[in-house]
């Protein structure tokens, strides 16, 4: 494979491992289970530990299998480097652990995955200020910025109400102010959108979801896009400034966020995710087409009170989604009309599975307020626009007619 030629998204991911050569001619990077790495020359061991030359130190900080996945994700996001973690929450937690200090301030979208919201609440209890704003309008972000704002954090498409952040204009604001812009790309994936194009400095991907795709491995990643000037970040420790500034952020995150925090990705999970990633584009083409068809069906049904999907022209951020994303994602949510029991409806479905994951090959469906957002309480749910009857759907790759028929039959029973 000629690495000087520009290949398409899938070709690059499919053949990326072979560019560096793989043991015994294997087509996949093997699973390396060793947690220790020996060196014939003790001086080389010291050199690796001091960061003077590349190499592996200890399994908590990476190994060849995980490194190969990191290279794949970096290519997907067109970044300069990636660090993988045990979960997507491990990746977001590393931002807090490695880059923020007491007295710092974060501006975050108020439309967040429940566990991310919980993490910011924990950060607030430890002396980090967090302002939650409606990130669908850059003016709200700008109004919340203070002199000690270090990070602006948003999701591309919010889970579960599908609000789309004002990604481009927020990126321009962060670039002008020298603020680190962190974008969670899980709901769109690097196939539908690359946050680097809107000046994001760090990109989060929950690899458990669509990139892995098969619901058989947990994982997360942080990718440095190269768009942020780390010389403008106040919290870089002196010992991580030995390399070029482009490497400062990743060096500190790998040490303070991965080595010290210990949320290490397992080699077998890395292998599952890497293999799953090969078909990301193909799966996203199918799931996004299914999602648009299902959203259209639900919007027309008299038993449905509201449908939230950026692919619908009725969605408030449809224009932003159409401008930035290759397609509108595979997540949607909807509300049944008053008097209809969401649990009875869910129990009538034959194909869609009541489950809490996202980005699986199978369509997964869950009553939001009663499960994944239950801990927040009614007031916080109301502030996020989450109705007590809201149902979230992660659309899979089933044959479209079968999927639509399943929902039609369940609705007819209401």
Secondary structure, DSSP 8 states (H G I E B T S, - for coil): --TTS---HHHHHHHTGGGS--GGG-SS------SB---SSHHHHHHHHTTSS----BGGG--HHHHHHHHHHHHHHT-SEEEEESSHHHHHHHHHHHH--TT-EEEEESS--HHHHHHHHHHHHTT-EEEEE-TTSHHHHHHH--TTEEEEEEESB-TTT--B--HHHHHHHHHHHT-EEEEE-TTTHHHH--GGGGT-SEEEE-TTTTTT-SSS---EEEEE-S-S-GGG-TT--GGG-SS-GGGHHHHHIIIIIIITT-----HHHHHHHHHHHTTHHHHHHHHHHHHHHHHHHHHH-TTEEEEE-TTSTTSTTHHHHHHH-SS--SEEEEEE-TT--HHHHHHH-SSSEE-S--S-SS-EEEETTTTTTGGG-HHHHHHTT--TTEEEEE--SS-HHHHHHHHHHHHHT-
